[in-house]
Amino acid sequence: MTGREVIADFGGAPSGPTGDEPVLEVGELAVEGVFEPVTFSVRPGEVVGLAGLVGAGRSEILEAVYGARRRTSGTVSVRERRCAPLHH
């Protein structure tokens, strides 16, 4: 990510994942005509960011994950508990 080897350690506690089980799992999530299916998972301690050009669907993906936008396919699970799609 830095384009060079990072050899300095600035101290502090390890900040990597603290568990093996994902706290969020998104599987084949899609909103027809807005974005193609996406799949990802997030484990404890991980920081996730979505990047892309304006209009690439970043905001729409997150809206579908948290239920502000109706998904047309896919699943969202939090701590292995499936979240039902919201009916708007």
C-alpha angles and dihedrals in degrees: 000000000000095000091235140059113280109220102162121092113201094195128235131120119309108272101194127114113309098199142031099225116082117241090202127031123182116187126191091328113180143163109205113244092008108065139351121245115295129192127192142138134210123210126200111286095020122124115209129195132181118217133186145113123296107283095023092117103256096134093039092054092054092045089054091047094055096036104253090117124045112244120218095205143359139055139268121199129182115199090345092306114121115232114221116228114258118243110226 
